[in-house]
Amino acid sequence: MKNQPKKIEEYPEILTLKEACELLNCHPNTLRNWDNEGTLKAIRFGKRGDRRYKKSDIISIIHKDEIQ
């Protein structure tokens, strides 16, 4: 059986870079660029400054694309 994509409701409220990419169907560098530009701000944590994203922000981006 082929892996079915997860429904957005199944994702946690704080998403990893990989999870955000899955939802937006984009490359990780796109999200990194959006963070640097201020288009989609990431939550940074840890010594490495790993990026995490709010699911609500991702949903806003998805709905913004649907409207246009």
Beta strands, then each sheet from edge to edge (+ up, - down):
strand 1: 14-16
strand 2: 43-45
strand 3: 50-54
sheet 1: 1+ 3- 2+
end
